[in-house]
Amino acid sequence: MVPSEFLQIAEGLNHLDPARTYPTRAAKLVAGLANATSYRVELEAGDKRKLDSTPPPPMNGRAVSLPLRHGRQVLGTIHLFLPEGTDKLEGQDLRLARWGARALARGLSYTTRMNRPALENRRKGAEVQSRLDRTPLTKREKEVVSLLVSGASTRQIAEQTGLTVATVHTYLKRIYSKLGVHSRVELVARMVGTVGSVPPPAGTEDDDDLLTDDDPEATSFDTAV
């Protein structure tokens, strides 16, 4: 996979809005990372349900299962069905699949928050504004953060603020630097007050773990999921 394709997928995994369609959109991206032919997501949190790819996975296909874990919470499992003749997921495909599963789990956790009742959302909005007021950000930077936390994409932020997309990217880089974060997901986590869910910066022990081939939690099987 070339860097530009990976960056596009990473952007998609961080694009939470609309929250209702996020699980299906993100699972498709994770399957693409692993070169899987299809997928099935089993959600355990909230309304327990199964989400299948289109076309659906084969009845007796070989698959690799990865936990969707965010912090201490297990949100479900993603089953990635392998191409015919492929026995297991390994090497770069496995590393990317594991990274994608963790990114998907973070997104699921945040979209669950975004789907909470309106009253709680208003309370959270007030908390976000309070946190913003304590930051060293300029008025325009705070506006960009508020729109981002609400689920707006880069293009939507540009349209609502009258800025160009390139200028929004510049603002985001300044905001990351001022707040000591490294991604949109981490920025949202900081603003909504998610405790213990911010991914570590590159080079930490946890980040290195994402790039190892030995994954005791990744299992292969030859049966219907």
Steps between C-alpha positions, in 0.01 A plus 500: 500500500640837399516781761230708332252210516580440868452868584165501323386197700628653824305818423189290442539316830521836680197643319222424749211690344238381425532286812214271397693360202846503659519128598432381145720762334792439733475119488521514120818707529656253746418213265673692222809547717525123547412412140204305635222401261219569750437565869261454789486729803340375822422788733466426870450848640161671489263338254670168429498431128690354207608702198592315182680625194338521157514236364478310831783273618497133390329246725815295554776742410830527679525813713719681748327646805625812676357651821365852488645623827513859618672546832346242731181474301446224244255633244483191282691300240579544133535188287704549183439232238806403301529445125464142382829313537625728779552315830577788732560871529862591558768760441391846398138394448478384862669811635267727304195295600588526869558874471171537313310299762626730776414809299153356434452432872593859586259628240220277630558629851481862387197450276321339794559821690377704206175301493408567863175684582477870415503609865830330565636635174414853614677437827801366314491803273523725802792294632678519165452877493634524853811304402543713190480817708799378703719433194749744345317478166387803304131567439519357148691190619233439764234524230683237293529268801130541585399403147740207499366366830145529362600257224566739212748395232784722383299610197192572714711707739635697204150563367361611837792729586566642154856364505668289236564131567875567501455773761295267720785247485741775605277592793482135607879470500525808723230365730674161531824676590341729760304221669768231473288253302584304187173427318135598464391202709735601780378860479135391526588277796667793674203730443225253601696398809555135409725368775768249414395467137747728327734296278869539583734693274706306247798319645342403832483144622131469413558634149782254443268219607274584206780407263579152630397185318432289809143572601349250746163668455489455122352160422437316175227246447322301229138529605202730474514798732 
